[in-house]
Amino acid sequence: DEESDSDEEGEVELGFVQAPEAPWMLRRQHFPCKAGGAAAWLDADSVPRTPDSCCDFCEEPLRFLLQIYASLEERSDTFHRTLFMFMCSKMECLRRDQAEQKKPAQSSSRRYVKVFRSQLPLKNIFYSDTPSRGKNDRPLTTGVDLCTWCRTWRGEKVCGGCKTTRYCSRQHQVEHWRAGHSSSCKTQAPVPTNNSSNNLWPEMEIVLGEEERDEETGNTLPIVPANQSLALNAELQGFEEKQCWANFQARIQRAPSQVLRYCRNKNAKVLWMRPDDQPTAVDISPCQLCGGPRIFEFQVLPQLLYYFGVDNEPDSLDWATVAVYSCSNSCEVEGYAREFIWVQL
């Protein structure tokens, strides 16, 4: 029944975006949950390299979408744990990605969206093991040099003129040159820390809170009665589609501004918009490191695109949901481990 289903699913945490109380709170030493801007890498020495940093279709650098700090404090090796999501901004690449994600789990598929998991014990070489003291906290190490333009990927290419600015790709070097570096290259002036791409999505803090539940029964509150939702969405074909859409609407309308749903539980369920184009257990590839099964951990909703200011045009980026499945063992990893994503359009 509904109550047992709700209990089995576990507590769902909803993510909402807001302007940070202070920009310094989104730096890596404060272990943020954030969307947009540049990635705040957990392991600053092992930032992924090409081709992991690029869209596998257009081969351009991926844009940072969000990161979720999801510590598993019951284990010593996962005291700090963050998942990072990156995405290509081209809808044409997303459409090509749809065919790739349906390939057999054991085959090598190309992706336009990628998720990396990183985790550290409490005592590590990057951060102090004492509680944060505030804005004056600094990491224990500086990490690898990052691209001057995107401030996210490794800056392994150096400008031949000033010998100071660094880039992750030829594309970002050209973009930076056209944006003004052509005039400042030979001045030897220090590179401003905010001199970065205007193509970054707006930086916001993600705040998590438990999904509201009925106090009497413990069930989630149905805001939109199913029969009303069905009537309003009669254009959807088939009872199953209508039922799925009604359930999606009811759960979302409880907190319409939610951009993320988090529930790392073996019984957790993705809130799908449609009954078709959902992965089966066979579709979800096992962990590439330990071979263990992956479980659903969180999903990103299209509301995030609204807060990013993405235009509502036919060729603009859009999706129904992006579901992330991570290693059920959260196995030991040096640096970053790729996890599995399923995109429903």
N, C-alpha and C positions, 0 to 999 in steps of 0.2 A: 504494500500500500504506500501512500504518499509519505507517511511518517517514517516508515522503515527505510524508504528510498532516501529521504532527506538525511536520516541519521547515518546511513551507509556512506553517503557522499562526503560527509565531514564539513567543517566550517569553511565557507568560501570567503576570502578576503577580496574586497573591491579596491581597485586603484583609481585615484582621482588626481588630476594634475592641477598644480597651482604655482604661482610665482614663489620662489624660495624666500624664506625669511631673510636670508643673507646669501649672496652668491658663494661665499667660502664654504657653505654647508654642503655644496655639491662637489667638492674636491675629493679626490680618491681616498685621502686619509680619514675621511669622515664616513666612508662606506655608504654612499647615497643610493636611493632609488630615484631615478631621474629619466626624463625623456628629452630628446633633442640636444642640441649643442654638440659637444665632443664627448667621447667615451672617457669615463674616469676609471682607467684600468686597475684591476685589483693586483695582478702580478705585472708590475711595470717593466720587467725585464724580458717577458716572453710574448710581447704583442704579436699577434698572428702576422705572417708574411703573405705575399702574393703566392699562389692564387686565392688563398683563403680570404684575403681582404677585398676581393673583387667579385662583381657579378659574373657568373659563369656564362652569361649570354652576350652582353655587350662588352665585358671585360673592363669596365670602368670601376673605380673604387666604390665600395658600398658606403651608404650614408648611415650614420649612427641613429638608430630609432629609440632604443631605451635600454635600461639595465635595471635588474631587480636584485636587491640584496636579500638573500634567502639563506641565512645561517642555519646549520643543523648543529646546535650547540651540544646535543647529546653525544657527539663524537668529537674527539680531539682534533682530527684532521680536517674538519669542516666548520671550525669555529667561525671563520670568514668564508662566505660562499656567495658568488654573484653570477648571474646569467646575463649575457650581453646579446642584444638583437640588432642586426644590421640589415638594411634593405636597399635595393636599387629603387630609384624613384621613377623608373620608366614602366608604364602600364604594359607596354608591348613585351617587356621581359617577364612580367608577371604572367601574362597569358601563355608564353612559352613554357614557363615554369610549371603550369598546370599539368602538362603532359609528362614532364620529368618526374614529378612527385608520385605518379602512379606506376613508375617502373618497379620491378621486383625489389624487395628490401635489400637483397644482397648485391644488387648491381650498383654501379657507380653512376649517380645522377647529377646533373647540373642544377644549381639552385640560384635563385635571385634574392633569397632571404636566408640568412645564416644566424645561428645562435651558438655562442661559445660559453662553456661553463668553466669557472675557475674557483679554486678553493685553497684555503691556507689554514694552518693551525694557529692558535692564539700567539704562540711564540714563533716569529718568522723574521726574515731579514728586511722586510719592507716597512713594518709598522710597529710602534710601541705596544707592549702588552698591558699598558696602564690605560685607564679610561681617558677619553678625550678631554683636553683642557680648553678647547674652543678654537677660535680663528687663528691662533698662533701656532697650532700644531703643524708639524711638518713630517713628511714621510722620512724614513731612515735612509732611503736610497732615491736617486733621481730618476732611475729607469732609462730606457733607451730613448734616443732622440726621435721626436715625432715630426710629422709633416707640418710645416709652417702654415699651410693653407687649411687643411681639415682638422689639424690638432688631434687626430685619432690614430692614423696608421703610421707605421715605421717610416721615418724620414731617411731612407737609405740613399737617396740621390741628393747631391749638393749643387747649389747654383754655381756655375762656372765663373760668374762675374764677382759677386761679393764673397763667395766661399763661406757664407754664413747661413743663409736660408736653406732649409732642407725640404725634400718632397718625397711623397710615397709613390708618385707616378708622374709620367710625362704630362698627363692631362692636367694635374693640379699645378704643375710648374707653369704651363701655358696660361691657365686661368689666373694665377697669381701675377704673372707678367703683364697680362692685359688689364688687370685690376689696379695697377700702379707700381708694381715692382720694377718695371722698365725704367722709371724715373728715379727710383730710390736705390737701385742696385749698387751703383758705384759710390754712394755717399758714405758708406761704412757706418751709417747710423744703426743703432741697436734695433732689432726687429721687435715691434710692439707685440705684447702678448695677445692683444685682441685683434691683431691684423690677420684675420682668418676669413674663410669663405663666407659669402653671404648666402650660400646655398645650404648652410646648416639649418636644420629645423630648429624652431625656437626652443630654448632650454627652459625646462620646467621641473619642479620637484614632483615626484609621485608619492602620494600619501595613501597608505593602506588602512582599511577599516573593515570590520566584519559586516557581511551582508545581513540586513535586517531579517528577523524571523518572528513568527507568531509567538507571543508570550505564552499562550495557553497550550498549544499543541507542539510547538517547536518547528512547525512547518514554515517554509518561506511564504510570505504574504502574496496572494494573487491580486495584483492591482487591477488588471484588466480581466474581467470574466471571459472564459474561453469562448462562450457563444457570441459575445460582442466582438471579440477579436476576429472570429471566423466571419462574421458578417462584414466587418470593415475590410477584410482581406479576401473577399470572395473571388478575386481574380486569380488567386493561387489555385492550381489544379490538384485535386485529390485531397481526400480527408487527411492523410498523413502529413502532407505538406502544410495544410492549414493548421493542423494540431501543433506541428513543430514551430511554425511561425508564431502562433498564439502564445506558446510557452516562452519563446525567445522574447517576445514583446512584453509579456507579463513580468519576467525576471528583470529585464532592462529598465522598464518604466518605474520600477521601485526606486531606482537611483539613475536617472537618465544620463547624468554626466560621467558615469563610470567609463574608464578607458581600458581597464584590465580586470581580469578575474583570476585569482590565485588560489589553488587548492592542491597541494602536494600530498595526495592520499591515493592509495592503491585502488580505491573505489570512486575516485573523483570522476566527474563527468563533464565533458565539454558542453557548453551551451551553444548548440548549433542553430543556425538560422534556417537551414533546409535539411530534409532527411537524406537527400542524395549527396554525393561527393563527400562522404565521410570515410575515414580510413578504417580498415579492419585490423585485427591484431597482426595479420600477415603483412600488411602494408608498413607497419611501424618497425623500422630496422632496429636490431639490438645495438647495444653500446659497442662502439668500435674499439674500446680499450679492454673491457672485461668480458664482453660477450653477453652480459646480462640483459634482461628485458628493460625496456623504457616504459615509464608511466607518465601520464599527463601531469603537468605542473602548473602551467598558466596559459591564458589566452589573451590576445590583444584585440580590442574591438575597434570598429571603424570610427567611433567617436573621436579617437585620437587625431585623426586626420583633420577633423573640424578645428581642434585646438591648434593644430599646426598651420591652419590657414590654407590648406590644400584646396584649390579651385574645384568646383563641382562641374567639371567638363567631361565630355565623353572619353577623352584620352587621359584624364587625370587619374592618379593613383587611387585605388579603391579596393576594398575587400569586405567580405562578410565577417570573417574571423580568422585569426592566425593562431593556431594551437601549437604549443611547445611541449614536446615529450622528452624527458631527461632520464638519465640512467637511474634505475630504481635503487641501485647500490650507492649512487653518487660516489663512484669509485675514485680511487686516488689518481690524481692527474698532475703532471708537471707542466705548468703553464696553462694551456687552454685545450678543452676537448669540445669537439663539435657535437651538437645534439640535433634532434630530429624536429622538423616543422611540417605542419600540414596547413595549407591555405585553402579556405573555402571562399569562392567568389560569390 
